[in-house]
């Protein structure tokens, strides 16, 4: 893990730190072609070099969320678009068990956008 990303995760207080690290592991486990980098000061996950999702902590609620870059193509009751046109977020409560199946389901639906060609990757 690059130092800047290490600093992002390990500068957080518990239980947010552990929650973000668990989310990172879940995201990376979804496909061997997912890579992690840092953009805009936050962890960015790419699929075939195309931005796929981010991890961030809401400034008001202080709770983590997964931001799905192409969320506008996803229809799931737990995804929120807010005032975003393209992206949607999935909020996570760090004080509760992670809804792993729900997270994996959403991530796989998002990956399908790239795999099926709805979203073109650089390798297409």
Secondary structure, DSSP 8 states (H G I E B T S, - for coil): --HHHHHHHHTS-TTHHHHHHHHHHHHHTT-TTEEEEEETTEEEEEETTEEEEEEEE-TTT--EEEEETTGGG---TTEE-TT-SS-EEEE--TTS---HHHHHHHHHHHHHHHHTTSS--TT-
